[in-house]
Amino acid sequence: SLAVTLGAIVLAVPLGIAAAFYIAEVAPRKLRGILKSCVEVLAAIPSVVLGFLGITILVPFLKSFLGLPTGLTALAGSIMLAFMALPTIISISEDAINAVPREYKEGALALGATHWQTLHRVIIHGALPGIIAAAMLGIGRVFGETMAVMMVTGNAAVIPHGLLEPVRTLTATIAAEMGEAAKGTPHYFALFGIGVVLFVISFLINLTADLFLARSRRK
């Protein structure tokens, strides 16, 4: 779970923040509305549909492009999770960028800064708590994902040595084994233990995001 989620973070966070800045500060007004609508549509796609697209398009592509025995790998799971996290990261980051007082931007431009210098040195610092919160919420969104990851990672119950091997995440383990675990057995309680671990990690992620959001609102 940590390997797949880390891969998703590396892919989704830079792309999501860059897309948020483009929508909020660079894109023309008409294009901005179209892009925001597209982001909202992406957020509404069910995870099982994304998993189906992953297993029919992404998995064969990775298999042929990287020359792998199978495309059902941790990398496929990371890419799918990154795609699922993007709408959350983009939407919240854009709100944080728009919340920065316009006086900051106008003052920087009046002092001779270019548009890109203003974005890099002024606006990003004002929106940083909200951007960090967006990244944390995106991570929390994908860490507990089950169906899409279960469909594209291969469901191999082994510890991976890299992102190009089949894996099984904690959530997929619960979904795959709960139906066959006899009630009251160590196997049954082990699956509940996995659920507790997932709850604690997700709670800490969301708590951290809430703290950064509260800090952003105070500023």
Salt bridges, closest charged atoms under 4 A:
GLU25 OE2 - ARG102 NH2 3.15
GLU25 OE1 - LYS105 NZ 2.91
GLU94 OE2 - LYS36 NZ 3.55
GLU145 OE1 - ARG141 NH1 3.22
GLU165 OE1 - HIS161 ND1 3.96
GLU177 OE2 - ARG168 NH1 2.51
GLU177 OE1 - HIS187 NE2 2.67
